[in-house]
Every structure is written in C-alpha cells, then in structure tokens.
Amino acid sequence: MSVVSKQYDIHEGIIFVIELTPELHAPASEGKSQLQIILENVSEVISELVITLPGTGIGCYLINHDGGQNDEIYPIFELQDLNLEMMKQLYQVLEDHVSGLNPLEKQFPVEQSKPLSASLFFHLRSLFYMAKTHKRTGRHYNLKKIFLFTNNDKPYNGNSQLRVPLKKTLADYNDVDITLIPFLLNKPSGVKFDKTEYSEILFYDKDACSMSIDEIRQRISRHKEIKRVYFTCPLKIANNLCISVKGYSMFYHETPRKIKFVVNEGSTFKDVETKSQFVDPTSGKEFSSEELIKAYPLGADAYIPLNSEQVKTINRFNDIINIPSLEILGFRDISNWLPQYQFGKASFLSPNNYGDFTHSQRTFSCLLQSMTKKSKFAVLFGTLKNNAAPRLFGMIPSTLPQYESCDLPQGFFLVKLPYLDDLRQLPPKISPVDADLDELVPLFSNLIGKIHIKNGYQPQEYENPSLQWHFKMLRDDYLQLEHDINISDPLEKQKYINSLDETKTKIMKLRAYVRETANDSDPSTLANTLKELNQELNKLSNFDIITNKKPKAPAVDPVPTDDDIISAWKSGTLNGFKVDQLRKYVRARNNFLETASKKADLIASIDKFLQQKFKETKT
C-alpha cells in the first residue's frame, strides 16, 4: 500500500465581496460607515499578508454598484497576487473619503436593491480561473475563499424560483473547493440580521451567525489564516494498527525579505540570477566544474576524496525507512517529559481523513482521549521526509490540563528529541552561598507575586516591532506618504519604535507604576520591595567580596637586560640588583658566565666577563 500522500504548493486566493445597500453607507461606529470599516479591514489584511504570505491572491468586488461590470459585480481591484498597486488603489479610495474629496457614497453609489442570483455566484466562481496571476504564471489558486459582507437579509426575497438554483450553485462550491464565509451584519440602527433565508441556501452553521461591525476584524483574521500542511505520513500505533496523520507548522520565524537585484525594462522589472564561479581563494585562479572532485573535510586542511558511489553509500543510511512514517515505541507519564530537550520547533499532529488508512479520525480520537486521561506522552521513531535520517520524537496531547488556557485544537504536539551526539556540555552547578538568605526569600516572593503576567505569554498579543517598522517605511515610501515621525531624530524614532513593541510598552508601564509608589510608606509596595531587595543584595555582594578576597600576587622583579648590566657595571652599582635578578641574568647566559649561589660571586662573574669583553673590543 502506498503511504505517500499527494502534496502541493499552497496558493491561496481570497475574494472580498461587498453587497452595497443604503444602510452600508450610514454611520455605524465612531462616525464611520460599515463600508468604510470593511475597506479599512481589507487594507489591514493586505498589509499583514504582505509580511506573512506575499504570494496570496486578493480581489475586492462590489454587488449592486450603480454601473457595475456586467450589471453584477464591480471590481475595486481584480483578483491577483498581492502587489503594491492594489495597496495604493485602496489607500487612495479611503484617503479621498476621509478628506471629503470623494466620499464613498459618491465613489460607489448603490443601485436599486435586487435579489442575489445564481449567475452572480457562478461569475464569482469563475474569477479564480480568470485571474491575471493565472494568465501570467500559470499557477492556479488551489485554496479558494470568498468573504461575503452583507446586511441584506433577503437574498432571494422569498422567491423559491430564485432560491433553488441559488442553493444548488452554492452547494457546487464544495465540489470545486471554494469556501464561502458569510459576514452577516446587523443594521446600523441596531436591527438584528434575520438569518432565515441565508440558513436555507448556506446549509447554515455557527460560522454564519450575524455580527456587529466591530467583530469583523477578529473574524477575518481567523479565516484568512492558511493551515499549512508540513508533512503527511502513516502512524503505526501497534502491529496491524496504522492510521493516517498530517502535521502542521505551528509557527514560522518571519523576517524581512532580502533586497534583490532586478533589471528595469521600461514599465516592468525583471528578476536576474547570480552565476557562481569556483576560484582559488589565494591566487584567484578559476576552475571549471570538470576539474572539481568531491571530498570530505577532516581536520585542518585534510580531505578524504570520494567518488559518486562512495558519496551515495555514505548518505544511504536509511534503507528501511525511505518514506515518511512514524511508529510509537512506548508511553511514559507526562511528569517525565523534559521540555528542555526539544529539538527545533514543534509540529501539530491531526488525523488525515484523505490518507491511505480508514477510520483514522476515530482511532486518533481514541488515542488522544486515552493519553489525556492517563496523562501520558508517547515516544516515536521515524522520519517526516523522503530519504531523511530517522529521529526520535515526543508526542504530547494538546488536551492536557496545562494547555487549557492556550485555546488549542485537539491533537498532538510532535517534538524532535536529541540524540547523545546532539547534547552539549553545560556549566558546573552553582556552589551554595554561605550568606544568610532568610531575608531574600520573602522579598523575591513578594516581587514575583506583584510582577505577575495574568494570561501568560500569548503570541497573538505581540507583533514583531522590527517587521512592523520595516514594512511601514516601505509602505510610506511607495505611497509617497510623509512619515508621521521625524526619523532623523533618534529620540522621536525610539519613542515610535517603543510604541510598536508591546513587551517594551508593558515594561515602561511597570516602571511608571514603580515611580508612582516610590514615596509610599507602605512596605509592601513594589518600589519599597525593590529598595529593600537591593539593600540585601548589596550585603550579599559585600559578603562575597570579603569572604572570597584573593591574595595579591607577589611582585615579580624584571630580568635586567644587557644594557642595564653594562650601565650598572660602569657606574659600580651592580650591587643594586637583587640576587634573583642577577641569577636569572647569569643563567640566561650560562655559556659565557659562571653560575654561583652568592650575590658577591655572581657580581664577580659578571665583572670578569665584562672586563674581558671590553679588553678584546679595545684591542
């Protein structure tokens, strides 16, 4: 049975569809219309996707626009892969509205409201296959989503002749892997959205609930994320018991992309590639690929030459497990799990209903519930990629009590475990301090109790300030916006960067709180706790200095040079040198000078040698 599942490069396309109504232009929240809030959220989504998923396709269309294309939809910008032009276009639409130069109700006038038709949704479906990106690169959108924004709760206005084809067309979306995500908005006047007709055509579920305009941002963020499959493979639980599983990447370290070299071909830019050349690092002599041989570096400037067959043999360790697969070796109590031995980043494991083994979800669920109930984790052996060396893994249930506050789906964390060869030497144990710590322990307890993070660390609450700064500068430069800060002023720039960094903001708030309580007489305040803690730590530091005071190293007299000895001999002051200095000098020249133990004998030996030397020189 083949266990290799089909994998493909994810290319997501998102279409934002807004049904225009007179209520959509009416003020809703903070003086803004629902349409303005929707477009601002679309703009924010584009800004985020430029950072995290720049290959995503985005399109924004209006329904019931007076003079719309084909009398059905009007594009604010057409579906294509993210580019700066669509950002600029949407920014200009919102800027014209905010400045009063061209309000949204004039830019996008509402046509007389009419029921939705099956042909409209068929047209929206075809947009994924007529996108500019597909025509230019040939890449299809294989993950397709439509976000429908509307406050019109009568899509077919009670007409069953419209309802039946509309329902069938939307049901066909599942066959072509299109996900329709409705945003059913309550009226600005506060009238709740009547979900009766939409429940008939959308096979109503919890995601189709009505919402206020303020809930849009959170829901867009939840549905725009791609669940990226990192690997798919079989999981062997026991003999004759296998299931299909898939692993998702839990996070990825986002960094600004590198600057590229391009060629300006008039109205477009074209990528260029680099060409490698093998050269001698000393002489600069160039070598062709035919002159090169493969070698394994061993020690300093030592190499073992290898032919192709030898390289293949060395790399072919994994003859048995040459395809992705995992096998459970056994289970241990979760108290034995050592989180410090985590190799790389964890993956999230869930059942694969489209794999090669049946009943995978049911078996996976039973395994998860059993391990959670018994508080166990599993040790696995296997590989996640073709022809990769096998590794040990830890598989930890996400449903354990310690993960309840993390709001995680049900599944397993899959963590690589290190081998003996991967471990590194750690520093020795800290020696115990002899000072009395009775005063420090309650002070640290008080400090820890006051500086307490209520919800722990939740990554969703902390944006990367360096990324935000990077793309803000790019966006402002491209849109020709004046920077809202003076970037040449280091102090003003630092204040702005501080505002982007949530961690630093919280630290500065804590510092302000400490300053506010500095003059409070209550000894339990944070400021007084810190003062007392510093005093005790200073005592400890002084104790350490006193008890561990190192004795001064004895002074070492320098060995006199030939010039020093000759100068002293001429002036008759050789007796001014110490015995140790004279002895070292004589020993260094034992081929010419006679060694002695007494100072007078050493001086006599030097005097005899110098008299003879100067007599020969004079002659």
VENTAKA-V812916 format. One line per field, one symbol per residue. ss: DSSP state (H for helix, E for strand, - for the rest). phi: phi as a letter, one per 20 degrees, with the letter a starting at -180 (. if undefined). burial: I if it has 24 or more other C-alpha atoms within 12 Angstrom, else O. Layout:
ss->???
phi->???
burial->???
//
This chain:
ss->-----------EEEEEEEE--HHHH-EEE--EEHHHHHHHHHHHHHHHHHHH----EEEEEEE-E---E---EEEEEEEEE--HHHHHHHHHHHHHHHH----HHHH--E-------HHHHHHHHHH----HHHHHH-----EEEEEEEE---------HHHHHHHHHHHHHHHHH-EEEEEEEE----------HHHHHH----HHH-EE-HHHHHHHHHHHH----EEEEEEEEEE--EEEEEEEEE------------EEEE--EEEE------EE------EE-HHH--EEEE-----EEEE-HHHHHHHH---------EEEEEEEEEHHH------EEEEEEEEE--------HHHHHHHHHHHHHH--EEEEEEEE-------EEEEEEE---HHHHHH-----EEEEEE--HHH---------------HHHHHHHHHHHHH--------HHH---HHHHHHHHHHHHHH-----------HHHHHHHHHHH-HHHHHHHHHHHHHHH---------HHHHHHHHHHHHHHHHHHHHHH--------------HHHHHHHHHH--HHH--HHHHHHHHHH----------HHHHHHHHHHHHHHHHHHHH-
phi->.fdeefcbffceccdeddefbgffefgcblmeeffffffffffffffffgeecfefecbccddmefnffllcccefbffafgbffffffffffffffffnfbgffefcfefggcffdfffffffffffddfffffedneeeecdcceddbdeecfclmeffeffffffffffgffdlddededeeffgfofffeefffffddlgcffeffbeffefgfffffeffeeefeacaedeebgmccceccddffabffcgfffdecdednecdcfcdedececffeenfeceffeecebdfbnfldcdfcefffffffeefefeddcgaccferccfffefdffedemeedddbfdfdeedelffffgfffffffffeldcdddcrbdcfleffcecdcdfeefgfdffeldffrcedcfdfegfefcfdffffffeeffdfffgffffffffeedefdmedgfeceffffgfgffffffffelefffcefeegfffffffgffefffffffffffffffefefeffeffffffffffffffffffgffffdfefffffdffffefffffffffemdfffefffffffffffcffddefbeefffffffffffffffffffff
burial->OOIIIOOOOOIIIIIIIIIIIIIIIOOIOOOIIIIIIIIIIIIIIIIIIIIIIIIIIIIIIIIIIIOOOOOIIIIIIIIIIIIIOIIIIIIIIIIOIOOOOOOIIOIIIIIOIIIIIIOIIIIIIOIIIOIIIOOOOOIIIIIIIIIIIIIIIIIIOOOOOIIOOIIOIIIOIOOOOIIIIIIIIIIIOOOOIIIOIIIIIIOOOOOIIIIIIIOIOOIIOOOIOIIIIIIIIIIIIOOOOIIIIIIIIIOOOOOOOOOOOOOOOOOOOOOOOOOOOOOOOOOOOOOOOOOOOOOOOOOOOOOOOOOOOOOOOOOOOOOOIOIIIIIIOOIOOIOOOOOOOOOOOIIIIIIIOOIIIOOIIOIIIOIIOOIIOOIIIIIIIIIIIOOOOIIIIIIIIIIIOOOOOOOOOIIIIIIIIOOOOOOOOOOOOOOOOOOOOOOOOOIIOOIOOOOOOOOOOOOOOOOIIOIIIOIIOOIOOOOOOOOOOOOOOOOOOOOIIIIIOIOOOOOOOOOOOIOOOOOOOOOIIIIIIIOIIOOIOOOOOOOOOOOOOOOOOOOOOOOIOOOOIOOOIOOOOIOOIOIOIIIIIIOOOOOOIIIOOOOOOIIIIIIOIIOOOOOOOOO
//
